[in-house]
Structure formats: C-alpha cells, structure tokens
C-alpha cells in the first residue's frame, strides 16, 4: 500500500466528515433514548446498544481507512474477482446463513456482530457498475440492458433471502448510475415499466397462491402500505404508531427522552427501522428537518465530489455512493410516514446495526478516496 502523497491532503473533504460524524453522534443519542427504558426494565445496561454501536463504528472506521488508502483506480483490476466472491457469499448465505424473523441474511459474525453479505454487495456493485459504465459505448442501444444483467444474479439471490428492501437499493443504484453515464431516458423508462409489470405479476401470483414468489408477510406489508388501518393491531401497527409518534412531536418536539410512543414501547423497532420516528417525536418538525438537511448536505457533497472527480470512473463511483444514500433516506423516512412500504431498510449512521454502519462508512471511504485524488494536474 503506497503512502498517500502529502499534496493530496488539501483535498480531504472535511465538511463531509463533519456531516457523517454529526449524524452518527445524533444517532447515538437517539439509540439511547429509544432503548434505555426497555433495557432498564430487563435489568440490563441502558447503554448496551450505544456501546455496541460505538464498537461497530470502530470496525467501520477501519474499513473506511482501508478503502480510503488504496487509490480507487486500482479497483478496476478487482471487479471480476469481487463480483464472483460476492455472488458466492450471497449463495452461501442461502445455504449456511442464520435465519432470523423469516429471513436468511446473516452469514458470519465479526467482533460480536452479524454481518450481511448483501450489505457488502452494495459496495461491490457500485464499483463493478462504475467500471463497466466508464467504457465508451457501454450502454448504446441494446447494451443498456447489460448493467441490469450485471446486478441480476446478486439481486436474485438477495430476493431469495428474502430481502426486497436491499433489492430496491440495487435498482436505485443501477438506474441512477446508468442514467448519469448517458443512458437513454426512454430506454430506462421502458425497462422500469417492464420491471413494474413483472413485479405486479409476481404480487398477484403470490396473492392468489398460484406461485409463491413473495412471502406472505411481505404481501401483508404491501397491502398495509395502501391502508395501514386494514390491520391496525398486526401488520399496520408499526406504521400507525410511527405516524402517531411523528405527528405528536409537533413543531419543537416533546423533548429528549420524553417521546411517549417510544418510551412507553408502543413503537416497535424504535432503535433500528423506526429511529427517525423517535427523533421526530422528541425533536419535532424542527429537529426532523435539521436531520433531513444534514442528509441533503451529505448527498450534495457526494454530487460535488462526482463533479470534480479526476476521471469518469471516479465520477461514477461518487454517483453510485450518492444514490446509495438517497435510496436509503427516501425509503426509510418514507416508510416512517406511511408513503413507502415497510422494508426494514436502515437509516445510514443513525440506525443501530453493525453491518449497515460498516457499509455506510466504507461508502464514505470511497467518496473521500475519489475526492482526495480529484486534481488533474499535480505539482
């Protein structure tokens, strides 16, 4: 590993680092608020999840430094082997992975945390797609289908786990990167239309028990998305309680550690999937808006790095990272307010979880890597 030249350090994106640190720090406070009372009732350490999140951050920081230290242009050589290893890990997860809550997503443990190969697959697919899309003429005519064929195998393996949320992230990344690379908008629209028709067919076939392509609980989540009050005490409970929490926060919120829906345990998964609901209840419209603005700033830094990248490969890497954050933000916040189906997707840097924090910090490592080496002429 070559030492990073001193002249590169002037390009280090400090605002990006501060935004990430601020979101992570806020996440620790909200995780504590969401989990402390429940842990105390169980006679457990109220800082249990906070401590584990800090440990996960240390592991993620090591991953960030590793990604940041190696010139991103070298990654072109590793795309094929990286793709192959990713597919093998996803396949092994279906055979050897641990089952939890009806899903088989976790393959092995690292430092006491269960790691999901599907999380690392997001990073690998961004790199693989950037390498393919940087080539001239790579998406001309029928070739526009190739990026979608590249993600088809890993995406199919993830759907089988089943994990529809991560599959949606894959689609968001490939559509965004292909469009920015110069993909024809009509062709992309046609691909999206065909995909929507196939998804609708899969839902209908599963609903009428013709072919079980989608699990029963996933169908219930989709139906509840249309009307959560059709099953208010079961499938619709999470969304209803989340909307109550956000709405009851008002303009300034109920105050830290004073959110009733969270503190009285009406809101499930409040330190994971619905962490934004806890923050909105306690900090109100002002606090929720500040969080969204922080993510908007983070995404803007991604776009800035993409526009200043040294080459097309680096620019596409940054675009892929931006789409990663955009998709997670829209889907996670959307499901808390009832405008997106509940998919279990985390909110980067705030949701409790080792795998997602590791992945998100490695994505930041990619951005810092591209930004650090952005100058075309160095003296």
N, C-alpha and C positions, 0 to 999 in steps of 0.2 A: 504494500500500500504506500503510494507516494505521498510525501508531505505536501499539504496544500500551500502553494506559494503565498507569501505574505501580502502581495499586492491584491490578491483576490478578496481579502477580508473586508476591504472597504465596501464590498457589495453585499455583505451579510444583511439580510432583511430583518432588522431589529423590530420594526412595527409588527411584522408577522409573528415573531417570537413572543412579543408582549401580549398580543391578542390571544394567542394559544394559552399562554400562562394565566392570563386573566380568566379565561373560560374554565380552565382546569381548576383554578383556585376557587372560583364560584361554585363549580361542581362539587368540590369537597364539602363546602358549607351546606349545600342543598342535600347532598347524600346524607350528611349527619342529621339534618332536620327530618328527612324522610324516614330514617331508620332507627334513630336513637331510642324513641319511646317504645317501639316494639322490642328492641333488644333488651332494654331495661326490664320490660315485663317478663322476659325469658331469663332474667338474671345473667345476662351476657354483657360483654364490654360494649358500651354505646358507640365507641369509636372503631368497632370491628371492621365495618365496610370502608371507613375512611382510611384506616391503616393499610388495608389490602389494596385500596386504590392508589395509595402513595407507592407501595411496593411495585404495583403494576406500572406506574409511571416511571419508576427507575429502570425497569426492564425495557419499557418503551423508549426511554431516553437513550439507552444503549443501542437499541435498534435504529433510532434516529441518527445517532452519531455514525453507526456503521454505514447507513445509506448515504449520509451526507459526505463521508470521507472519500468515497470512491467516485471518480469522475463519471458522471452519468453516461457519457458517450461510450464508455467501456461496456455498458449493459447490453448493447446491441449483440455482443457475442454470446450472451447467455439466454437469449429469448427462447430458443428452441428447447434447451435443457430445462429452463424454468417452466415452460409450458408443460412439458412432459411430466416433470416432478409434481406439478400442481394437479394434473389430471390423475396421476397415480395416488396422491394423497386424498383427493376427493373420492376416488373409487374405494380406497382402503377405509375411509370413514363409513361408507355404506355397509362394509363387512365387519369391521372391527370397532367402529365408533360406539361411544356411550350414548344410550337413549335417555332423553330427559324431556318430559312433557310432550311426548308423542313425536319428538324429532331426534334424529341421529346426526348430530352436527359436530360433536366433540371427539377428537381422536386421541390426544395425549395431553399430559399435564406438564407445565413448566413453572417451577417455583410456587407450586400450590395452586396454579390457575389452570383451568381447562382451556385449551387453545382450539380454535375452529379453523381448519384449513380453508374454509370458504372466505374467511376474513383476509388471509394472506393472498388468496386467489384474486382479490380485487386489485391489489398492488401489481401482481404479476400480469394481469390482463391489461392494465394501463400501460405497462412497459411494452408488452407484446404488440398491442394495437398501435402504439406510437411508432414503433419500429416498422410495422407494416405500412402505416399510413404516410410515413415520411417519404416513401418512394414515389417518384413522379409516375402519374398514370395508374396508381394503385387502385383507384375507385372509378375509373372511367367505364361507362356502360354497365355491363353485367358484373363487372368486378366490384361494384358497390356492395354486392352480396358477401364478398369474402370476409370483411370484418365481422359480419354476423355469423358466418360459418366458423370463424376462429373461436368465438365465445360459445358456440352451440354445445360442444361436448361438456366443458366445465359447467355451463349453465344447466344442462340437463341433469348432471349428477347432483347439483345443488337442489334442483326442484325435487328430486327423488328423496332428499333427506327427511322430510320436505322443508324447504326454506324459500318461500315465494318472495319474501322481502329482499333478500340478497339478490335474487334473480332480477328483481326490478332495478336494483342498483346497477347490475351488469348492463341492462338495457339502456338505462340513462347514460352510462359512460360511453357505450359504443355509438349511440345516436349522436351524442354531443361531439365526440371526437371525430366521427365521420363527417358531420356537417361542417365543423371548423376546418377540416382537412380539404374541403372543397366538394363534398358530396352534393349531388343534385337534390334540391329540396323536394321536387316531385317524386323522385325515386324513393327518397326516405319516407315521404308521406304514404306512398303505396306499400312499402314494407311495413309501416306502422299499421296501416289498415288491414293488411293480411294477418298481422300478428293479433290485432284486436278481434278479428273474426275467429281465428283459431282458439284464442283464449275464451271467447264466448261459447264456442262449441264445446270446449273442454268442461266449462262450468255446467252447461246444460246436460251433457252426457253424464257427468258425475251426479248432478242433482236428481236425475231420473234413473240413476243406478244402471245405466247402460254399460258404461266403462268407468271404473273408479280411478280417474285421473287426478282428482283433487280430494283431499281428506275431508271428512265430514265437518270437523271443527273449522276448517278453512272456509267451507261453504257457508257455515253459520256466521263467520266473521264478515263475509261479503254481503250477506243478507242484512246483517245488523248495521253495516255501513249505510245501507239505504234507509233503514229505520231502526235505530237502536232500541226504541221502545217496544218493538215487537217481541223482545225477550229481555225485559229490564232487569231480571234477577239473575241472569246467567250470562249469555254471550254479550248482551248490551250493557252489562253492569259497568265494566271498565270505562267505556266511552262516556256513559251518562255521568258517572262520578267525576271523570276528568273535566267534562264541560261545566259541571257544578262548581268544581274547585276553581277553574279559571274565571268563571263568571263572578263567583263570590269574592274574588280578590279585589274587585273594584278598581279604582284609579291608582291608589297608593298601596294596596295590599293589606293583609291582616297583621303583618309583622313577622319577623323571623321567629320560627318555632311556634307560631300561633295559627297555622293553617289547619282548620278543623277537619277537612276531608282527609288530610294526610295524617295528622296527629291522632285522630280517632280511628284510623285504619279503614276508612271507607274506600279509599283509593288504593287498589292493588298495584303491585309492581311499581311503587312510587319512587324507588331509588334506581330503577332501571328504565323500563319503557316510558313511564309517565313522569319522568323527572322534571320536564318542562311545566307540567301541571302544578307541581309543588311550588316551583319558582314563581309561577304566575299568581298563585293563590297568596303567597306570602309577600311578594314584592309588587303585586298589582300590574296594571297596564303599563306604568312607567318602567318597572323592572323588567317585564316581559319584552317591552320594546327595546330596552337597552341591550338585552341578550340578543335579540334578533339583529340589532345594529352591529353588535360585535361580530356575529357570524357574517353579516354583509360586508364588514370591513375585511374579515379574513378572506372571503371569496374575492373581493376586489384586489387584494394583494396577490392572489393566485393569478387573476387576469393580468395584472401588471407584470408579474414575472413572465407569463406567457408572451406578452407583447415585446418584452426586452430580451427574450432568450437568444442565445448565440446562434442556434440553428433550428430547423424545423422539428427535429426530434425532441429537443428540449421544450419547444413551444407546445407541442402536442402532449408531452408529459404533464406540463403545468395545466393544460386544459383538462386532461383526464383527472387530475387532482381536484380542480375546481368543481367538476361535475360530481365527483365523489362527495364533496361537502354539500353541494346544492341538493342532490338527491336525498341524502340523509336528513338534511334540515327540513325540506318540504314534506317528506313522508312522515318523519317523527312528529313534527309540530302539527302537521295536518291531521294525524290520527288523534292527537290530544284534543282537537277542537271539533272532531267529527266530520272533516271533509276528505279524509283518506281512510282506507280500511286499516284495521289494526294488524300490523305485520310483525311487530316485535323488533323493528329496526331501532338501533340506539341513536342518541344524540351525541355526536362526537365531542369528547373531552369532558362532558358533563355526566353522561350515563355511567353508572357503575358497571365495570366489566373489564377484565384484563385483555381479552382478545381485541375488542374494539378500540381500546386505548392504545394498545401496541400498534395496531394498523394505522390509526389516525396520526400517531406521532411519526411513524415511518413515512406516511404521505407528506407530512410537513418536512421530513428529511429530504424527500425528492424535490420539493419546492425550493428549499434552501440551497440544495445542490445546483439546481438549474440557475437560480438567481445569483449564486456566488460566481459562476463562470459565464456570466452574461456578456461581458465585454468582448467585442470582436477583435480589437487591437490592444495589445498589452505592451507597455514599455518598461 
